[in-house]
Amino acid sequence: MSHSAPLRPMGTLTLVALATGGAFAAPNFGPATNYATPTQPSVSTLADFDGDGDIDIAVTTDNPDKVSIFFNVAGQFNGAPVNILTGAGTGADSVVSADVDGDGDADLLVVLRNAQTARVYLNNGLGAFTAGASLAVGDRAQGLVVTDLNGDGVPDFALVNRNDNTMMLIANTGGVLSGATQPTGNEPRAVAFGRFNADAFNDMVVTNHDDATVSVRLNNGSGGFGPATNYSVGGVVKPDGVATGDLDGDGDIDIAVTTGDASLGLSFVSIFLNSGNGTFTGPTSVSTFGQNGGALAIADLDMDGDNDIAVVNQDSSTLALLGNNGSGGFAVVQPLTQVGAGADHLSLGRLDGNVSLDAVVTNRDAGTVSVVMNLSTPPVVQCGPADIGRTGAAAGFDGLLNNNDFIVYIDRFFAGNASADIGATGGVPGSDGQFDNNDFIVFIDWFFTGC
């Protein structure tokens, strides 16, 4: 297939442990809890389907073809699923949730691979669904994602047609779908979106497995896309899953791709960094310490202010978490989390009601979904210069202002500790080499200013 832009030169394929510089915090996930599903679960999506305020799981399953919805009860998913039958032999596969019809609840769009159709299922707000609009898609359609193609705030969609060497943009107008097919490289596996340049529109990246490239196309502002710029993933590896997000903390959107070679047992997350204008450098590649990396997601998993990466190793049935040092350097958290056989797809969501993102992995061969709860807690941030005492009046900050801070300050003052010399003449902040009322005045002002 001819391409409208030249192939960018091969980037550096290096095994990276952790780049130097920047503070590093590791995501902390617990062990997997496995819930039995109907036959061969494939793709999941997470949303509050029944309107009770917590996040539920919808997963496409087989025999018969359906979407199985597991409702969340206090972070548990033990109840029998509610099934949406999609029709015998339809091959329900990719699924996403979005408010398709604009009525405020989470609907579903499902790819019926064998029927070469994408079909909407509309939610009544209580978790019961009826079939809506359908749209013809291509051969072996997969990788369905939600995006906003034209900046109108209404969810649109996209997918790749793996056997047709095409991808499809699916525009949504009040629940009515229309598709536009675009050429890709050979055997596209996944598509993702992000604002790669300075405008307000979502641009596109597609992984071309057999070409060993990723194609970046910039949005023209009306839902169409310009010509592809193709980047090699390097060496013998081939690309699969793709996700976008700011990985190096510079404010622009980067690209992460799972790459590997099954015959050599290699699996990486390969990172392309945005130069700020929608062009990319790289890749730099981090081992996933597993085999056949597939789906991945970018999010701040440890809540330290930078984006981490979660990736499923399909053949070794593990979930790998890559912590970010804040500058785009990554380390894999060990040990990896064991999930079920044939780990296939990954979703992130707040399943137990706290602020951290948990993970759901579909295990096709095991007939389960693995729910992996995030045990990370937000890092403690000093809430002001008077936050100097912790529990028991130990020195240090705890994000609170209370008696512990006063006790630590008084101890430092009477010990003649230089850190207590904080007030100059008239109670103005500053060091004057003396320990007197000016220092207390400044500390009290800081304390009552609050966090």
C-alpha positions as CSV (number, residue, x, y, z in Angstrom):
1,M,0.0,0.0,0.0
2,S,1.3,3.4,-0.9
3,H,1.5,6.1,1.8
4,S,1.3,9.9,1.5
5,A,4.3,10.6,3.7
6,P,7.7,9.0,3.9
7,L,8.6,6.5,6.6
8,R,10.4,8.1,9.5
9,P,13.8,6.5,10.3
10,M,13.9,3.8,12.9
11,G,14.1,5.0,16.5
12,T,16.2,3.6,19.3
13,L,15.0,0.2,20.5
14,T,16.5,0.0,24.0
15,L,15.5,-1.8,27.2
16,V,15.0,0.9,29.8
17,A,14.8,0.4,33.5
18,L,14.3,3.9,34.7
19,A,15.5,7.2,33.3
20,T,17.5,9.3,35.7
21,G,16.1,12.5,37.2
22,G,12.6,13.1,38.7
23,A,10.8,11.6,41.7
24,F,9.6,8.1,41.2
25,A,6.5,6.6,42.8
26,A,5.3,3.1,42.0
27,P,1.7,2.2,41.5
28,N,0.6,-0.3,44.2
29,F,-2.1,-2.8,43.1
30,G,-3.4,-5.8,45.0
31,P,-3.9,-9.3,43.8
32,A,-6.5,-10.1,41.2
33,T,-10.0,-11.2,42.1
34,N,-11.4,-13.4,39.4
35,Y,-15.1,-13.5,38.5
36,A,-16.5,-16.2,36.3
37,T,-18.1,-15.0,33.1
38,P,-19.9,-16.8,30.3
39,T,-17.7,-18.3,27.6
40,Q,-14.7,-16.5,26.1
41,P,-14.9,-12.9,27.5
42,S,-13.2,-10.6,25.1
43,V,-13.5,-6.8,25.6
44,S,-14.8,-4.8,28.6
45,T,-16.1,-1.3,29.2
46,L,-16.8,0.4,32.5
47,A,-19.6,2.8,33.4
48,D,-22.4,3.4,35.9
49,F,-25.1,1.6,33.9
50,D,-27.8,1.4,36.5
51,G,-27.5,5.0,37.9
52,D,-26.6,4.1,41.5
53,G,-23.3,6.0,41.5
54,D,-20.8,3.2,41.2
55,I,-19.0,1.7,38.2
56,D,-20.2,-1.5,36.6
57,I,-18.6,-3.8,34.1
58,A,-19.9,-4.8,30.7
59,V,-18.0,-7.5,28.8
60,T,-18.7,-9.2,25.5
61,T,-19.0,-13.0,25.8
62,D,-19.8,-16.0,23.7
63,N,-22.2,-19.0,23.5
64,P,-24.6,-17.4,22.8
65,D,-23.2,-14.0,21.6
66,K,-24.0,-11.3,24.1
67,V,-22.9,-8.4,26.3
68,S,-22.8,-9.5,30.0
69,I,-23.2,-6.7,32.6
70,F,-21.9,-7.2,36.1
71,F,-23.3,-4.7,38.5
72,N,-21.1,-3.3,41.2
73,V,-22.2,-3.9,44.9
74,A,-19.7,-2.3,47.2
75,G,-16.8,-3.0,45.0
76,Q,-17.8,-6.6,44.4
77,F,-19.2,-8.3,41.2
78,N,-20.6,-11.6,42.6
79,G,-24.1,-11.4,41.2
80,A,-25.2,-13.2,38.0
81,P,-24.7,-10.9,35.0
82,V,-27.5,-9.4,33.1
83,N,-27.1,-10.4,29.4
84,I,-27.9,-8.5,26.3
85,L,-28.2,-11.0,23.5
86,T,-26.8,-9.7,20.2
87,G,-27.9,-12.6,17.9
88,A,-26.7,-16.1,17.2
89,G,-23.3,-16.1,15.5
90,T,-22.9,-12.3,15.5
91,G,-19.5,-12.4,17.2
92,A,-19.9,-9.7,19.8
93,D,-16.4,-8.4,20.3
94,S,-15.3,-4.7,20.9
95,V,-17.6,-2.7,23.1
96,V,-17.4,0.9,24.5
97,S,-19.8,2.9,26.7
98,A,-20.8,6.5,26.0
99,D,-24.0,8.7,26.2
100,V,-24.8,8.1,22.5
101,D,-28.3,9.6,22.5
102,G,-27.6,12.5,24.9
103,D,-30.0,11.6,27.6
104,G,-27.5,11.5,30.4
105,D,-26.9,7.7,30.9
106,A,-24.3,5.3,29.6
107,D,-25.2,3.5,26.4
108,L,-23.2,0.8,24.6
109,L,-21.8,0.5,21.1
110,V,-20.9,-3.1,20.2
111,V,-18.9,-4.5,17.3
112,L,-20.5,-7.6,15.9
113,R,-17.5,-8.9,14.1
114,N,-19.1,-11.9,12.3
115,A,-22.0,-9.7,11.1
116,Q,-19.6,-6.9,10.1
117,T,-21.9,-4.5,12.0
118,A,-21.6,-2.0,14.9
119,R,-24.8,-1.7,16.9
120,V,-26.0,0.8,19.5
121,Y,-27.7,-0.5,22.6
122,L,-29.6,2.3,24.4
123,N,-29.8,2.4,28.2
124,N,-33.1,3.3,29.9
125,G,-31.1,4.8,32.8
126,L,-31.5,1.7,35.1
127,G,-29.3,-0.7,33.3
128,A,-31.8,-2.2,30.8
129,F,-30.9,-1.9,27.1
130,T,-32.7,-1.9,23.8
131,A,-31.1,-2.2,20.3
132,G,-30.7,1.1,18.5
133,A,-28.9,2.2,15.3
134,S,-26.6,-0.1,13.3
135,L,-23.8,0.6,10.9
136,A,-21.9,-1.7,8.5
137,V,-18.2,-2.1,9.3
138,G,-15.3,-3.9,7.6
139,D,-13.7,-7.4,7.8
140,R,-12.5,-8.3,11.3
141,A,-13.4,-4.9,12.8
142,Q,-11.8,-4.4,16.2
143,G,-10.3,-1.8,18.6
144,L,-13.4,0.3,19.0
145,V,-12.8,3.6,20.8
146,V,-14.8,6.7,21.8
147,T,-13.6,10.1,20.6
148,D,-14.9,13.5,19.6
149,L,-14.1,13.9,15.9
150,N,-15.3,17.5,15.3
151,G,-15.1,19.2,18.7
152,D,-18.9,19.4,19.3
153,G,-18.8,17.6,22.6
154,V,-20.8,14.7,21.3
155,P,-19.2,11.2,21.5
156,D,-18.1,9.8,18.2
157,F,-16.3,6.5,17.6
158,A,-13.5,4.8,15.5
159,L,-12.3,1.3,14.9
160,V,-9.9,-0.6,12.6
161,N,-10.8,-3.2,10.0
162,R,-7.9,-5.6,10.4
163,N,-8.4,-7.7,7.3
164,D,-9.3,-4.7,5.0
165,N,-6.3,-2.5,5.8
166,T,-8.7,0.3,6.7
167,M,-10.1,2.2,9.7
168,M,-13.5,3.7,10.1
169,L,-14.5,7.1,11.6
170,I,-18.0,6.8,13.0
171,A,-19.8,10.1,13.5
172,N,-22.7,10.2,15.9
173,T,-25.7,12.6,15.6
174,G,-28.2,12.0,18.3
175,G,-27.7,8.2,18.2
176,V,-27.7,8.0,14.4
177,L,-24.3,6.7,13.1
178,S,-22.5,7.4,9.8
179,G,-19.2,5.9,8.8
180,A,-16.2,7.1,6.7
181,T,-13.6,4.6,5.8
182,Q,-9.9,5.6,5.6
183,P,-6.9,3.5,4.4
184,T,-4.3,2.4,6.8
185,G,-1.1,0.4,6.7
186,N,-1.0,-3.4,6.6
187,E,-3.1,-5.2,9.2
188,P,-4.1,-2.3,11.5
189,R,-4.5,-3.5,15.1
190,A,-5.6,-0.4,17.1
191,V,-6.5,3.3,16.9
192,A,-6.2,6.1,19.5
193,F,-6.8,9.8,19.6
194,G,-5.2,12.9,21.3
195,R,-4.5,16.5,20.7
196,F,-1.1,16.2,19.1
197,N,-0.7,19.8,18.0
198,A,-1.8,23.3,19.2
199,D,-5.4,23.2,18.0
200,A,-8.5,22.0,19.9
201,F,-9.2,18.9,17.8
202,N,-8.4,15.3,18.4
203,D,-5.8,13.8,16.1
204,M,-5.3,10.1,15.3
205,V,-2.7,7.3,15.6
206,V,-3.1,3.8,14.1
207,T,-0.8,0.8,14.6
208,N,0.1,-1.1,11.4
209,H,1.2,-4.5,12.6
210,D,2.6,-6.0,9.4
211,D,4.4,-2.7,8.4
212,A,5.9,-2.3,11.9
213,T,4.8,1.3,11.9
214,V,2.4,3.7,13.6
215,S,0.6,6.3,11.5
216,V,-0.1,9.8,12.8
217,R,-2.8,11.9,11.1
218,L,-3.8,15.4,12.2
219,N,-7.4,16.5,12.4
220,N,-8.4,19.2,9.9
221,G,-11.0,20.7,12.3
222,S,-14.1,19.3,10.8
223,G,-13.7,15.7,11.6
224,G,-11.5,14.8,8.7
225,F,-7.8,14.0,8.8
226,G,-4.7,14.9,6.8
227,P,-2.2,12.5,5.3
228,A,-0.3,10.0,7.4
229,T,3.1,10.4,8.8
230,N,4.5,7.0,9.5
231,Y,7.0,6.1,12.3
232,S,8.8,2.8,12.5
233,V,8.6,0.9,15.8
234,G,12.2,-0.3,15.2
235,G,14.0,-3.6,14.7
236,V,12.1,-6.9,14.5
237,V,9.1,-6.0,16.7
238,K,5.6,-5.4,15.5
239,P,3.0,-2.9,17.0
240,D,-0.3,-3.9,18.6
241,G,-2.1,-1.7,21.2
242,V,-1.8,2.0,21.4
243,A,-2.7,4.7,23.9
244,T,-2.0,8.5,24.2
245,G,-1.2,10.8,27.1
246,D,1.4,13.2,28.4
247,L,4.2,10.9,29.4
248,D,7.1,13.3,29.9
249,G,5.3,16.1,31.7
250,D,5.8,18.8,29.1
251,G,2.1,19.4,28.5
252,D,1.7,17.8,25.0
253,I,0.3,14.4,24.2
254,D,2.7,11.5,23.5
255,I,2.1,7.9,22.2
256,A,2.7,4.5,23.8
257,V,2.5,1.3,21.7
258,T,2.8,-2.3,22.7
259,T,5.5,-3.9,20.5
260,G,6.9,-7.4,20.4
261,D,8.0,-10.5,18.5
262,A,6.3,-13.7,19.5
263,S,9.0,-16.0,18.1
264,L,11.7,-14.2,20.2
265,G,9.5,-13.8,23.3
266,L,10.1,-10.0,23.3
267,S,7.4,-7.6,24.5
268,F,7.8,-3.8,25.1
269,V,6.0,-0.6,25.6
270,S,7.5,1.7,23.0
271,I,7.2,5.4,23.6
272,F,7.1,8.2,21.0
273,L,7.5,11.7,22.5
274,N,5.7,14.7,20.9
275,S,7.9,17.5,19.8
276,G,5.0,19.9,20.5
277,N,3.7,20.3,17.0
278,G,2.4,16.8,16.2
279,T,5.6,15.3,15.2
280,F,7.3,12.6,17.2
281,T,10.7,11.3,18.2
282,G,11.5,7.7,19.3
283,P,10.8,5.1,20.1
284,T,12.3,4.4,23.5
285,S,11.1,1.0,24.6
286,V,10.6,-0.5,28.1
287,S,10.3,-4.2,28.6
288,T,6.9,-5.4,29.9
289,F,8.6,-8.5,31.5
290,G,6.0,-10.7,29.8
291,Q,5.0,-12.2,26.5
292,N,2.8,-10.7,23.7
293,G,1.9,-7.3,25.2
294,G,-1.6,-6.3,24.0
295,A,-4.0,-3.7,25.4
296,L,-2.6,-0.8,27.4
297,A,-3.8,2.3,29.1
298,I,-2.2,5.6,30.2
299,A,-3.3,7.2,33.5
300,D,-2.0,8.6,36.8
301,L,-2.1,5.2,38.6
302,D,-0.2,6.3,41.8
303,M,-1.7,9.8,42.0
304,D,1.7,11.5,42.0
305,G,0.8,13.9,39.2
306,D,2.3,12.1,36.2
307,N,1.0,9.5,33.9
308,D,1.8,5.8,34.3
309,I,1.1,2.9,32.0
310,A,-0.7,-0.4,32.5
311,V,-0.3,-3.2,29.9
312,V,-1.6,-6.7,29.6
313,N,0.8,-9.5,28.7
314,Q,-1.5,-11.8,26.8
315,D,0.6,-15.0,26.6
316,S,2.0,-14.8,30.1
317,S,-1.3,-13.8,31.7
318,T,0.0,-10.8,33.7
319,L,-0.8,-7.2,34.2
320,A,2.3,-5.0,34.1
321,L,2.4,-1.5,35.7
322,L,5.0,1.0,34.5
323,G,5.6,3.8,37.0
324,N,6.7,7.2,35.6
325,N,9.5,9.3,37.2
326,G,7.8,12.5,36.0
327,S,10.1,13.0,33.0
328,G,9.1,10.1,30.8
329,G,11.3,7.5,32.4
330,F,9.6,4.3,33.4
331,A,10.2,1.3,35.7
332,V,8.1,-1.9,35.8
333,V,6.7,-2.6,39.2
334,Q,7.6,-6.1,40.4
335,P,6.2,-8.6,40.8
336,L,3.7,-8.5,38.0
337,T,0.1,-9.1,38.8
338,Q,-1.1,-12.6,37.7
339,V,-4.4,-12.6,36.0
340,G,-6.2,-15.3,34.0
341,A,-5.3,-17.4,31.0
342,G,-5.6,-15.6,27.6
343,A,-5.6,-12.1,29.1
344,D,-7.0,-10.1,26.3
345,H,-8.3,-6.6,27.2
346,L,-7.7,-3.9,29.8
347,S,-10.1,-1.3,31.2
348,L,-9.5,1.3,34.0
349,G,-12.1,2.8,36.4
350,R,-12.9,3.7,40.0
351,L,-14.5,0.4,41.1
352,D,-14.3,0.7,44.9
353,G,-15.4,4.3,45.2
354,N,-12.1,5.9,46.1
355,V,-10.0,8.2,44.0
356,S,-7.6,5.6,42.6
357,L,-8.1,3.9,39.2
358,D,-8.6,0.1,39.4
359,A,-8.1,-2.4,36.5
360,V,-10.3,-5.0,34.8
361,V,-8.7,-7.6,32.6
362,T,-10.7,-10.0,30.4
363,N,-9.3,-13.5,30.4
364,R,-10.6,-15.2,27.2
365,D,-9.3,-18.7,27.8
366,A,-10.0,-18.8,31.6
367,G,-13.6,-17.5,31.2
368,T,-13.1,-14.8,33.8
369,V,-12.6,-11.2,34.4
370,S,-9.9,-10.1,36.8
371,V,-10.6,-7.1,39.0
372,V,-7.4,-5.7,40.3
373,M,-7.9,-3.0,43.0
374,N,-5.5,-0.1,43.2
375,L,-4.1,0.2,46.7
376,S,-2.1,3.4,46.0
377,T,-2.8,6.5,48.2
378,P,-2.3,10.1,47.1
379,P,1.1,11.3,48.2
380,V,1.1,13.6,51.2
381,V,1.8,17.2,50.1
382,Q,3.0,19.9,52.5
383,C,0.0,22.3,52.7
384,G,2.0,25.4,53.8
385,P,5.1,26.5,55.6
386,A,3.5,25.9,59.0
387,D,2.9,22.2,58.2
388,I,5.9,20.9,60.0
389,G,4.5,18.3,62.4
390,R,3.0,14.8,62.1
391,T,1.3,12.4,64.4
392,G,2.9,12.4,67.9
393,A,4.5,15.8,67.2
394,A,7.2,14.1,65.0
395,A,8.9,16.4,62.6
396,G,7.6,16.4,59.1
397,F,4.6,17.4,57.1
398,D,1.3,15.6,56.9
399,G,-1.0,17.9,54.9
400,L,-2.7,19.1,58.1
401,L,-2.4,22.0,60.4
402,N,-2.9,21.2,64.1
403,N,-1.2,21.0,67.5
404,N,1.5,18.8,66.2
405,D,2.8,21.7,64.1
406,F,2.9,24.1,67.1
407,I,4.7,21.6,69.2
408,V,7.4,20.9,66.6
409,Y,7.9,24.7,66.1
410,I,8.2,25.4,69.8
411,D,10.7,22.6,70.3
412,R,12.8,24.0,67.4
413,F,12.5,27.5,68.8
414,F,13.8,26.7,72.3
415,A,16.5,24.4,70.9
416,G,17.8,27.3,68.8
417,N,17.3,25.5,65.6
418,A,17.9,27.8,62.6
419,S,14.7,26.6,60.9
420,A,12.8,28.4,63.7
421,D,14.3,31.8,62.8
422,I,11.6,32.9,60.4
423,G,10.7,36.4,61.5
424,A,12.5,39.7,61.2
425,T,11.7,43.1,62.7
426,G,7.9,43.8,62.9
427,G,7.0,40.2,62.3
428,V,8.0,40.3,58.6
429,P,9.0,36.9,57.3
430,G,12.8,36.4,57.1
431,S,15.8,35.3,59.1
432,D,17.5,37.9,61.4
433,G,19.7,35.6,63.6
434,Q,17.5,36.1,66.6
435,F,14.8,34.0,68.4
436,D,12.1,36.3,69.6
437,N,8.4,37.2,69.2
438,N,8.8,38.1,65.6
439,D,9.4,34.4,64.8
440,F,6.2,33.4,66.6
441,I,4.2,36.1,64.9
442,V,5.3,34.8,61.4
443,F,4.6,31.1,62.4
444,I,1.1,32.0,63.7
445,D,0.3,34.0,60.5
446,W,1.3,31.0,58.4
447,F,-0.7,28.7,60.5
448,F,-4.0,30.7,60.4
449,T,-3.5,31.3,56.7
450,G,-4.4,27.6,56.4
451,C,-3.7,25.1,53.7
